[in-house]
Amino acid sequence: MTLMETMDIDLQQMDMSNWAPPHKACHEPRSGGAHLSSIIAHLWFGSLPESDPQRKEKEREWAVEIGAEGERSYPLRMALGLAWEWLAAGLYPDMVWQPGEFERDGIIGSPDGLTYDGELPVIDEMKLTFKSCRDKDVLRDTLWMWQIKGYMAILQCTRARLHVCYVNGDYTRPYTPIYRRYVMEIGVEEREEMWTKMFVPAAKG
């Protein structure tokens, strides 16, 4: 995976004046079957037993990633994440928001959005996080990258945009939210190798 562009988006009043509520493309309920999210969870925890200290640490990281640290905060964090997705999607009139499910080799993926460059889809993924953006190497964020690479493999495309709202910015006081947009590309060989050697065996396991 190669990071092609990192840009902090400074929203102006005109941006918000031109903003329009995105139209949800798919209203179908989540289907059964092997979903990419469950496969990623399986890969993340691997075969670590419940008593393994490494598993406890991975469970903590997973909870931070999905915003589930503390039952009290989880519903609000989830709602804020959905609100950010809705807001960000409305900034891009050409984006197909929540386009529905796509399947490859029995694995189902549901990206947040798709923007078409000609006939080729570009994955759009939105994240809201309380982690700092200071010295952030987004390509080292394993869970985010697995998810995006999985979607790219399912749709067999090579480009993605990641829209991140860092709620506390770089943790410089006073805390200021930062919207940072990343554009990344993946080579076909790298994408297919990851799909066939990592995701497909995990789905079968």
Backbone as CSV, one residue per row, in Angstrom:
resi,resn,N_x,N_y,N_z,CA_x,CA_y,CA_z,C_x,C_y,C_z
1,MET,0.854,-1.190,0.000,0.000,0.000,0.000,0.889,1.239,0.000
2,THR,0.537,2.209,-0.816,1.288,3.454,-0.914,0.389,4.628,-0.587
3,LEU,0.875,5.501,0.279,0.125,6.708,0.613,0.427,7.767,-0.434
4,MET,-0.585,8.151,-1.198,-0.401,9.091,-2.299,-0.586,10.542,-1.867
5,GLU,-1.441,10.758,-0.857,-1.743,12.133,-0.451,-2.260,12.145,0.980
6,THR,-1.817,13.144,1.734,-2.355,13.415,3.064,-2.731,14.882,3.099
7,MET,-3.980,15.171,3.395,-4.430,16.564,3.361,-5.358,16.855,4.539
8,ASP,-5.070,17.932,5.260,-5.994,18.404,6.284,-7.018,19.306,5.616
9,ILE,-8.281,18.944,5.772,-9.374,19.679,5.128,-9.900,20.718,6.108
10,ASP,-9.688,21.976,5.776,-10.155,23.083,6.615,-11.505,23.544,6.081
11,LEU,-12.561,23.026,6.669,-13.900,23.345,6.167,-14.227,24.821,6.363
12,GLN,-14.734,25.418,5.305,-15.127,26.822,5.333,-16.653,26.930,5.345
13,GLN,-17.126,28.135,5.595,-18.563,28.351,5.626,-19.207,27.989,4.294
14,MET,-18.493,28.258,3.189,-19.043,27.924,1.874,-19.197,26.416,1.714
15,ASP,-18.237,25.649,2.269,-18.344,24.196,2.199,-19.626,23.719,2.858
16,MET,-19.936,24.296,4.009,-21.136,23.879,4.720,-22.395,24.399,4.038
17,SER,-22.288,25.567,3.377,-23.446,26.090,2.643,-23.768,25.204,1.448
18,ASN,-22.725,24.613,0.849,-22.921,23.730,-0.310,-23.196,22.284,0.086
19,TRP,-23.098,21.999,1.368,-23.288,20.637,1.844,-24.741,20.203,1.635
20,ALA,-24.923,18.954,1.230,-26.278,18.421,1.044,-26.346,17.051,1.705
21,PRO,-27.445,16.739,2.375,-27.558,15.416,3.014,-27.371,14.312,1.988
22,PRO,-26.493,13.366,2.251,-26.275,12.280,1.284,-27.474,11.355,1.253
23,HIS,-27.725,10.794,0.093,-28.818,9.837,-0.061,-28.266,8.425,0.078
24,LYS,-28.797,7.708,1.032,-28.345,6.352,1.273,-28.724,5.472,0.095
25,ALA,-27.725,4.792,-0.484,-27.969,4.009,-1.688,-28.622,2.670,-1.396
26,CYS,-28.365,2.115,-0.221,-28.878,0.779,0.093,-29.589,0.803,1.441
27,HIS,-30.791,0.238,1.474,-31.561,0.158,2.719,-31.815,-1.286,3.131
28,GLU,-31.130,-2.221,2.475,-31.320,-3.629,2.811,-30.629,-3.960,4.129
29,PRO,-31.217,-4.838,4.943,-30.566,-5.243,6.198,-29.322,-6.070,5.915
30,ARG,-28.447,-6.116,6.884,-27.217,-6.910,6.767,-27.562,-8.373,6.573
31,SER,-26.935,-8.998,5.589,-27.221,-10.394,5.292,-26.385,-11.317,6.184
32,GLY,-26.717,-12.587,6.156,-25.901,-13.567,6.852,-24.659,-13.874,6.034
33,GLY,-23.833,-14.771,6.541,-22.628,-15.142,5.806,-21.377,-14.572,6.436
34,ALA,-20.256,-14.797,5.781,-18.956,-14.363,6.287,-18.712,-12.910,5.911
35,HIS,-18.766,-12.034,6.888,-18.529,-10.610,6.654,-17.068,-10.273,6.924
36,LEU,-16.561,-9.313,6.184,-15.168,-8.911,6.315,-14.839,-8.527,7.753
37,SER,-15.755,-7.835,8.426,-15.498,-7.385,9.796,-15.247,-8.558,10.738
38,SER,-16.018,-9.638,10.592,-15.826,-10.794,11.468,-14.526,-11.521,11.134
39,ILE,-14.144,-11.532,9.866,-12.885,-12.156,9.462,-11.705,-11.373,10.024
40,ILE,-11.803,-10.045,9.996,-10.742,-9.211,10.562,-10.612,-9.465,12.063
41,ALA,-11.742,-9.609,12.747,-11.689,-9.917,14.186,-10.990,-11.248,14.414
42,HIS,-11.294,-12.232,13.581,-10.661,-13.548,13.695,-9.156,-13.439,13.478
43,LEU,-8.743,-12.665,12.483,-7.320,-12.482,12.213,-6.634,-11.732,13.347
44,TRP,-7.338,-10.767,13.921,-6.749,-9.921,14.957,-6.443,-10.717,16.230
45,PHE,-7.403,-11.537,16.630,-7.221,-12.300,17.858,-6.484,-13.612,17.624
46,GLY,-6.526,-14.113,16.391,-5.812,-15.330,16.058,-6.216,-16.479,16.952
47,SER,-5.235,-17.262,17.345,-5.506,-18.437,18.178,-5.119,-18.200,19.635
48,LEU,-5.001,-16.920,20.026,-4.597,-16.615,21.398,-5.670,-17.071,22.382
49,PRO,-5.325,-17.859,23.395,-6.313,-18.296,24.383,-6.763,-17.139,25.264
50,GLU,-7.910,-17.309,25.921,-8.483,-16.267,26.764,-7.513,-15.798,27.842
51,SER,-6.700,-16.703,28.368,-5.809,-16.375,29.483,-4.508,-15.707,29.056
52,ASP,-4.244,-15.651,27.761,-2.984,-15.101,27.274,-2.960,-13.575,27.477
53,PRO,-1.918,-13.023,28.146,-1.843,-11.561,28.338,-1.878,-10.789,27.033
54,GLN,-1.317,-11.393,25.972,-1.345,-10.733,24.663,-2.775,-10.538,24.172
55,ARG,-3.631,-11.508,24.466,-5.026,-11.399,24.043,-5.709,-10.241,24.759
56,LYS,-5.426,-10.077,26.038,-6.024,-8.980,26.799,-5.639,-7.635,26.193
57,GLU,-4.390,-7.524,25.801,-3.939,-6.281,25.181,-4.614,-6.071,23.836
58,LYS,-4.753,-7.131,23.061,-5.427,-7.023,21.769,-6.909,-6.686,21.948
59,GLU,-7.527,-7.233,22.993,-8.924,-6.912,23.279,-9.070,-5.428,23.609
60,ARG,-8.101,-4.897,24.352,-8.149,-3.471,24.689,-8.005,-2.618,23.426
61,GLU,-7.060,-2.991,22.563,-6.864,-2.248,21.316,-8.107,-2.331,20.430
62,TRP,-8.722,-3.504,20.388,-9.936,-3.678,19.599,-11.054,-2.784,20.127
63,ALA,-11.196,-2.728,21.461,-12.234,-1.901,22.070,-12.022,-0.425,21.760
64,VAL,-10.759,0.005,21.804,-10.450,1.389,21.451,-10.805,1.656,19.996
65,GLU,-10.477,0.704,19.129,-10.703,0.871,17.693,-12.183,1.036,17.366
66,ILE,-13.032,0.220,17.986,-14.462,0.286,17.663,-15.222,1.202,18.609
67,GLY,-14.495,1.860,19.523,-15.143,2.796,20.433,-15.941,2.141,21.531
68,ALA,-15.569,0.924,21.903,-16.363,0.181,22.895,-15.727,0.158,24.276
69,GLU,-14.776,1.047,24.527,-14.159,1.094,25.852,-15.158,1.668,26.848
70,GLY,-15.758,0.822,27.641,-16.757,1.279,28.594,-18.135,1.207,27.978
71,GLU,-19.013,0.416,28.562,-20.353,0.240,28.000,-21.104,1.560,27.923
72,ARG,-20.841,2.442,28.880,-21.575,3.703,28.914,-21.284,4.566,27.690
73,SER,-20.019,4.588,27.243,-19.647,5.485,26.153,-19.897,4.893,24.776
74,TYR,-20.039,3.581,24.685,-20.099,2.950,23.365,-21.245,3.452,22.491
75,PRO,-22.497,3.494,22.987,-23.581,3.958,22.105,-23.358,5.382,21.594
76,LEU,-22.840,6.257,22.455,-22.604,7.638,22.018,-21.479,7.697,21.009
77,ARG,-20.391,6.964,21.245,-19.286,6.951,20.298,-19.737,6.404,18.946
78,MET,-20.550,5.357,18.977,-21.056,4.792,17.736,-21.914,5.817,16.993
79,ALA,-22.752,6.542,17.738,-23.607,7.559,17.121,-22.763,8.683,16.524
80,LEU,-21.707,9.074,17.220,-20.835,10.121,16.701,-20.131,9.661,15.425
81,GLY,-19.732,8.387,15.404,-19.100,7.846,14.207,-20.039,7.857,13.014
82,LEU,-21.294,7.492,13.242,-22.284,7.507,12.164,-22.571,8.936,11.713
83,ALA,-22.578,9.870,12.663,-22.817,11.272,12.321,-21.675,11.819,11.463
84,TRP,-20.444,11.427,11.789,-19.299,11.865,10.993,-19.374,11.286,9.579
85,GLU,-19.753,10.031,9.471,-19.880,9.403,8.159,-20.900,10.159,7.305
86,TRP,-22.029,10.494,7.900,-23.101,11.220,7.203,-22.630,12.607,6.778
87,LEU,-21.941,13.302,7.703,-21.452,14.644,7.398,-20.411,14.603,6.287
88,ALA,-19.434,13.697,6.406,-18.362,13.629,5.412,-18.900,13.253,4.044
89,ALA,-19.818,12.292,3.993,-20.376,11.869,2.708,-21.088,13.020,2.009
90,GLY,-21.721,13.899,2.778,-22.454,15.018,2.198,-21.565,16.080,1.583
91,LEU,-20.250,16.007,1.855,-19.310,16.965,1.262,-18.915,16.586,-0.160
92,TYR,-19.264,15.357,-0.573,-18.835,14.848,-1.873,-20.059,14.410,-2.675
93,PRO,-20.581,15.303,-3.526,-21.801,14.989,-4.284,-21.693,13.745,-5.162
94,ASP,-20.475,13.398,-5.588,-20.305,12.248,-6.478,-20.185,10.922,-5.731
95,MET,-20.130,10.984,-4.402,-19.962,9.757,-3.634,-21.284,9.001,-3.519
96,VAL,-21.220,7.694,-3.730,-22.370,6.821,-3.473,-22.237,6.370,-2.009
97,TRP,-23.103,6.873,-1.161,-23.011,6.611,0.274,-23.708,5.289,0.615
98,GLN,-23.023,4.474,1.432,-23.528,3.171,1.846,-24.105,2.402,0.639
99,PRO,-23.238,2.013,-0.272,-23.689,1.386,-1.523,-24.213,-0.035,-1.366
100,GLY,-24.081,-0.607,-0.175,-24.599,-1.960,0.034,-23.493,-2.998,0.095
101,GLU,-23.891,-4.248,-0.021,-22.959,-5.357,0.143,-22.378,-5.816,-1.197
102,PHE,-21.109,-6.197,-1.126,-20.420,-6.777,-2.274,-19.783,-8.079,-1.801
103,GLU,-19.703,-9.036,-2.703,-19.241,-10.365,-2.297,-18.166,-10.883,-3.248
104,ARG,-17.185,-11.542,-2.658,-16.156,-12.233,-3.437,-15.707,-13.464,-2.641
105,ASP,-15.696,-14.586,-3.275,-15.271,-15.837,-2.640,-16.025,-16.110,-1.339
106,GLY,-17.287,-15.727,-1.318,-18.108,-15.973,-0.138,-17.914,-14.980,0.987
107,ILE,-17.073,-13.970,0.789,-16.817,-12.942,1.803,-17.563,-11.672,1.413
108,ILE,-18.276,-11.099,2.363,-19.131,-9.935,2.112,-18.503,-8.695,2.732
109,GLY,-18.480,-7.612,1.975,-17.965,-6.338,2.465,-18.929,-5.212,2.159
110,SER,-19.011,-4.245,3.068,-19.924,-3.101,2.908,-19.159,-1.806,3.159
111,PRO,-18.525,-1.244,2.150,-17.788,0.013,2.351,-18.730,1.158,2.682
112,ASP,-18.182,2.194,3.324,-18.997,3.364,3.669,-19.454,4.103,2.419
113,GLY,-18.582,4.144,1.421,-18.939,4.867,0.209,-18.083,4.452,-0.969
114,LEU,-18.543,4.832,-2.158,-17.793,4.602,-3.394,-17.858,5.870,-4.236
115,THR,-16.727,6.230,-4.809,-16.684,7.314,-5.777,-16.055,6.737,-7.044
116,TYR,-16.664,6.992,-8.178,-16.197,6.372,-9.418,-15.285,7.311,-10.185
117,ASP,-14.113,6.785,-10.548,-13.168,7.465,-11.416,-13.307,6.800,-12.779
118,GLY,-14.190,7.355,-13.599,-14.579,6.655,-14.821,-15.407,5.455,-14.419
119,GLU,-14.980,4.265,-14.835,-15.696,3.050,-14.462,-15.085,2.368,-13.240
120,LEU,-13.967,2.889,-12.770,-13.265,2.255,-11.664,-13.729,2.827,-10.326
121,PRO,-14.119,1.962,-9.379,-14.549,2.463,-8.070,-13.364,2.839,-7.192
122,VAL,-13.541,3.882,-6.414,-12.592,4.278,-5.375,-13.305,4.098,-4.037
123,ILE,-12.691,3.347,-3.132,-13.289,3.106,-1.824,-13.239,4.384,-0.999
124,ASP,-14.336,4.719,-0.324,-14.360,5.809,0.652,-14.689,5.210,2.010
125,GLU,-13.815,5.445,2.980,-14.036,4.932,4.328,-13.899,6.088,5.312
126,MET,-14.853,6.174,6.267,-14.857,7.250,7.244,-14.565,6.700,8.632
127,LYS,-13.732,7.423,9.384,-13.404,7.031,10.750,-13.439,8.259,11.657
128,LEU,-14.015,8.089,12.835,-13.954,9.094,13.887,-13.181,8.474,15.040
129,THR,-12.157,9.176,15.501,-11.291,8.590,16.514,-10.868,9.638,17.535
130,PHE,-10.614,9.157,18.749,-10.090,10.019,19.813,-8.571,9.878,19.920
131,LYS,-7.971,9.105,19.028,-6.514,8.989,18.998,-5.917,10.269,18.421
132,SER,-4.672,10.535,18.772,-3.992,11.723,18.270,-3.559,11.529,16.822
133,CYS,-3.572,12.629,16.068,-3.071,12.582,14.698,-1.608,12.987,14.629
134,ARG,-1.010,13.301,15.770,0.382,13.733,15.789,1.295,12.571,15.377
135,ASP,2.184,12.838,14.440,3.134,11.828,13.947,2.412,10.552,13.519
136,LYS,1.234,10.708,12.946,0.411,9.555,12.589,0.873,8.949,11.273
137,ASP,1.297,7.697,11.316,1.581,6.933,10.098,0.378,6.030,9.870
138,VAL,-0.550,6.501,9.069,-1.822,5.803,8.937,-1.657,4.400,8.358
139,LEU,-0.611,4.190,7.564,-0.404,2.874,6.960,-0.039,1.814,8.000
140,ARG,0.335,2.253,9.210,0.665,1.320,10.285,-0.545,1.013,11.163
141,ASP,-1.680,1.608,10.841,-2.905,1.331,11.592,-3.504,0.043,11.031
142,THR,-3.151,-1.065,11.645,-3.429,-2.386,11.083,-4.894,-2.614,10.784
143,LEU,-5.764,-2.340,11.735,-7.180,-2.652,11.549,-7.799,-1.817,10.435
144,TRP,-7.469,-0.549,10.382,-7.980,0.292,9.300,-7.491,-0.219,7.951
145,MET,-6.218,-0.558,7.873,-5.646,-0.992,6.593,-6.205,-2.342,6.164
146,TRP,-6.379,-3.271,7.084,-6.981,-4.559,6.733,-8.369,-4.349,6.150
147,GLN,-9.137,-3.490,6.785,-10.498,-3.254,6.311,-10.498,-2.655,4.909
148,ILE,-9.693,-1.639,4.695,-9.663,-0.974,3.397,-9.127,-1.912,2.317
149,LYS,-8.053,-2.646,2.630,-7.498,-3.581,1.650,-8.501,-4.681,1.316
150,GLY,-9.268,-5.117,2.324,-10.296,-6.119,2.073,-11.355,-5.615,1.111
151,TYR,-11.815,-4.383,1.315,-12.805,-3.798,0.405,-12.230,-3.652,-0.999
152,MET,-10.973,-3.225,-1.083,-10.350,-3.044,-2.390,-10.245,-4.380,-3.128
153,ALA,-9.964,-5.439,-2.385,-9.873,-6.760,-3.009,-11.240,-7.246,-3.464
154,ILE,-12.267,-7.033,-2.644,-13.612,-7.479,-3.007,-14.080,-6.777,-4.278
155,LEU,-13.858,-5.460,-4.359,-14.290,-4.705,-5.533,-13.233,-4.678,-6.628
156,GLN,-12.063,-5.272,-6.349,-10.962,-5.354,-7.309,-10.596,-3.980,-7.868
157,CYS,-10.403,-3.047,-6.926,-9.945,-1.708,-7.305,-8.604,-1.443,-6.623
158,THR,-7.976,-0.334,-6.946,-6.620,-0.086,-6.458,-6.464,1.234,-5.710
159,ARG,-7.538,1.974,-5.538,-7.422,3.280,-4.857,-8.509,3.421,-3.800
160,ALA,-8.135,4.103,-2.705,-9.090,4.342,-1.620,-8.834,5.720,-1.011
161,ARG,-9.889,6.282,-0.430,-9.768,7.519,0.340,-10.252,7.244,1.757
162,LEU,-9.476,7.657,2.717,-9.824,7.490,4.123,-10.056,8.872,4.715
163,HIS,-11.269,9.084,5.226,-11.661,10.379,5.782,-11.704,10.237,7.302
164,VAL,-10.755,10.853,8.001,-10.654,10.675,9.446,-10.949,11.978,10.170
165,CYS,-11.831,11.902,11.148,-12.050,13.024,12.066,-11.309,12.692,13.361
166,TYR,-10.209,13.390,13.601,-9.479,13.266,14.863,-10.121,14.253,15.842
167,VAL,-10.956,13.743,16.724,-11.778,14.606,17.574,-10.924,15.571,18.394
168,ASN,-9.818,15.082,18.941,-8.946,15.916,19.763,-7.710,16.397,19.014
169,GLY,-7.745,16.299,17.689,-6.630,16.779,16.874,-5.324,16.122,17.254
170,ASP,-4.296,16.943,17.480,-2.986,16.409,17.878,-2.764,16.532,19.380
171,TYR,-3.845,16.753,20.118,-3.839,16.875,21.579,-3.100,18.115,22.074
172,THR,-2.927,19.094,21.198,-2.453,20.405,21.622,-3.644,21.180,22.154
173,ARG,-3.499,21.757,23.339,-4.606,22.532,23.907,-4.647,23.930,23.315
174,PRO,-5.842,24.483,23.091,-7.153,23.842,23.251,-7.369,22.793,22.152
175,TYR,-7.980,21.672,22.514,-8.214,20.601,21.554,-9.052,21.109,20.393
176,THR,-8.599,20.803,19.189,-9.288,21.238,17.979,-9.458,20.047,17.050
177,PRO,-10.692,19.718,16.665,-10.888,18.589,15.738,-10.183,18.838,14.408
178,ILE,-9.659,17.775,13.834,-8.977,17.862,12.548,-9.585,16.824,11.597
179,TYR,-9.955,17.282,10.412,-10.400,16.376,9.354,-9.219,16.168,8.428
180,ARG,-8.717,14.944,8.417,-7.573,14.606,7.574,-8.001,13.549,6.558
181,ARG,-7.720,13.817,5.305,-8.080,12.897,4.225,-6.820,12.272,3.643
182,TYR,-6.834,10.954,3.585,-5.712,10.202,3.029,-6.159,9.560,1.714
183,VAL,-5.278,9.599,0.724,-5.513,8.894,-0.529,-4.421,7.839,-0.653
184,MET,-4.816,6.601,-0.889,-3.843,5.516,-0.953,-4.113,4.610,-2.138
185,GLU,-3.042,3.961,-2.585,-3.140,3.027,-3.702,-2.472,1.714,-3.323
186,ILE,-2.955,0.646,-3.937,-2.369,-0.666,-3.710,-2.139,-1.332,-5.060
187,GLY,-1.008,-2.003,-5.201,-0.736,-2.731,-6.427,-1.608,-3.969,-6.519
188,VAL,-1.954,-4.361,-7.709,-2.819,-5.527,-7.909,-2.187,-6.776,-7.306
189,GLU,-0.894,-6.946,-7.477,-0.223,-8.142,-6.957,-0.296,-8.192,-5.434
190,GLU,-0.012,-7.070,-4.778,-0.084,-7.015,-3.311,-1.504,-7.283,-2.827
191,ARG,-2.462,-6.676,-3.502,-3.872,-6.837,-3.123,-4.316,-8.289,-3.237
192,GLU,-3.989,-8.920,-4.359,-4.434,-10.292,-4.580,-3.709,-11.286,-3.675
193,GLU,-2.450,-11.014,-3.392,-1.706,-11.895,-2.487,-2.303,-11.860,-1.090
194,MET,-2.651,-10.665,-0.629,-3.256,-10.543,0.699,-4.612,-11.237,0.738
195,TRP,-5.353,-11.107,-0.330,-6.682,-11.714,-0.384,-6.592,-13.242,-0.349
196,THR,-5.730,-13.796,-1.184,-5.672,-15.256,-1.311,-4.933,-15.926,-0.158
197,LYS,-3.958,-15.235,0.435,-3.152,-15.851,1.482,-3.610,-15.488,2.893
198,MET,-4.456,-14.459,3.016,-4.854,-14.020,4.340,-6.359,-14.083,4.555
199,PHE,-7.122,-13.385,3.733,-8.556,-13.289,3.963,-9.285,-14.589,3.628
200,VAL,-8.997,-15.181,2.487,-9.711,-16.400,2.088,-9.436,-17.541,3.061
201,PRO,-8.175,-17.832,3.440,-7.948,-18.903,4.419,-8.622,-18.611,5.763
202,ALA,-8.653,-17.330,6.175,-9.312,-16.993,7.444,-10.806,-17.255,7.373
203,ALA,-11.402,-16.991,6.210,-12.836,-17.246,6.048,-13.142,-18.738,6.112
204,LYS,-12.243,-19.540,5.580,-12.453,-20.996,5.588,-12.170,-21.595,6.966
205,GLY,-11.304,-20.894,7.738,-10.958,-21.412,9.049,-12.005,-21.134,10.079
